[in-house]
Amino acid sequence: MRFLVDECTGHAVAEWLRQQDHDVVSVFDEIRGAEDRDVINKAYEQNRILITNDKDFGELVFREKKPHKGVILLRLGDERAANKITVLKNFLKIYEKTILGQFIVVTETTVRIAEHI
């Protein structure tokens, strides 16, 4: 899969995804400090699913109707890299084939695929 990993999600997550043979671009490495609009635009233009911890992307997708190829919003109680990786690993194992084009909120215990209106 093709992912764009937001700066707040971290380098370790991007590296782990690469180790799993995904095509990954890291905001930290390529456009550090970019505005959220620029990040979601880059993900869309490059046909990448955005992985982020920043809930402002919900505003961009639902209120401002920004186009996207998929957003995975991690809303975790434990923000350490190891936990992010564990949660993503479990999530991808089950949902990998259904995330393209979806806005998905993932916690340690739940997955919610948000409805587009």
C-alpha positions in Angstrom: 0.0 0.0 0.0 1.0 3.6 -0.4 1.1 5.7 2.8 2.0 9.2 3.8 2.9 9.3 7.5 2.2 12.6 9.2 5.0 14.3 11.2 3.1 13.8 14.5 2.8 10.1 13.8 6.5 9.7 13.7 9.6 8.3 12.0 9.4 4.9 13.7 5.9 4.2 12.2 7.1 5.2 8.8 10.1 2.9 9.1 8.0 0.0 10.4 5.6 0.3 7.4 8.6 0.3 5.0 9.8 -2.9 6.6 6.4 -4.4 5.9 7.0 -3.6 2.2 4.7 -0.6 1.9 5.5 2.4 -0.2 5.9 5.1 2.5 6.6 8.9 2.4 7.2 10.7 5.7 6.1 14.3 6.2 9.0 14.6 8.6 11.6 13.6 5.9 10.0 15.4 2.9 7.9 18.4 4.0 8.6 19.0 7.6 6.5 21.7 9.2 3.9 21.6 6.3 0.4 22.9 6.9 -2.3 20.3 7.1 -3.8 21.4 3.8 -0.5 20.8 2.1 -0.2 17.4 3.7 -3.6 16.1 2.7 -3.1 17.6 -0.8 0.3 15.8 -1.2 -1.3 12.5 0.0 -4.1 12.9 -2.6 -1.8 13.9 -5.4 0.5 10.9 -4.8 -2.4 8.5 -4.3 -1.4 7.8 -0.7 -3.4 7.0 2.5 -2.6 9.5 5.2 -1.8 8.2 8.7 -2.0 10.9 11.3 -2.7 11.6 15.0 -4.0 15.1 14.1 -7.8 15.3 14.4 -7.7 18.5 12.4 -7.8 16.3 9.3 -11.4 15.4 10.1 -12.3 19.1 9.8 -10.6 19.2 6.4 -12.3 16.1 5.1 -15.8 16.6 6.5 -16.3 20.3 6.8 -14.1 21.5 3.9 -14.7 18.5 1.7 -11.0 18.1 0.9 -10.5 15.1 -1.4 -8.4 12.2 -0.1 -7.4 8.6 -0.9 -7.9 7.6 2.7 -7.1 8.8 6.2 -6.3 6.7 9.2 -6.6 8.8 12.4 -4.9 7.3 15.4 -6.6 8.4 18.6 -4.5 6.6 21.2 -4.2 6.9 24.9 -0.6 5.7 24.7 1.2 7.8 22.0 4.5 5.9 22.2 5.8 4.6 18.9 5.7 1.0 19.9 2.0 1.3 20.7 1.2 3.1 17.4 3.0 0.2 15.6 1.1 -2.5 17.5 -2.3 -0.8 16.9 -1.5 -0.3 13.2 -0.3 -3.9 12.8 -3.5 -5.2 14.3 -5.6 -2.8 12.3 -4.0 -3.6 9.0 -4.2 -7.3 9.5 -8.0 -7.1 9.5 -8.8 -3.9 7.5 -6.0 -3.5 4.9 -8.3 -4.3 1.9 -11.0 -1.9 2.9 -9.3 1.4 3.8 -8.8 3.0 0.4 -10.9 6.1 0.2 -12.2 5.9 3.8 -11.8 8.1 6.9 -11.0 5.7 9.7 -10.6 6.5 13.4 -8.5 3.8 15.2 -8.0 3.5 18.9 -6.5 0.7 21.0 -9.8 -1.0 21.2 -12.1 0.2 18.4 -12.2 1.0 14.6 -14.7 3.4 13.3 -15.2 4.0 9.6 -16.7 7.4 9.3 -19.6 8.0 6.9 -19.1 10.5 4.1 -22.0 12.9 3.7 
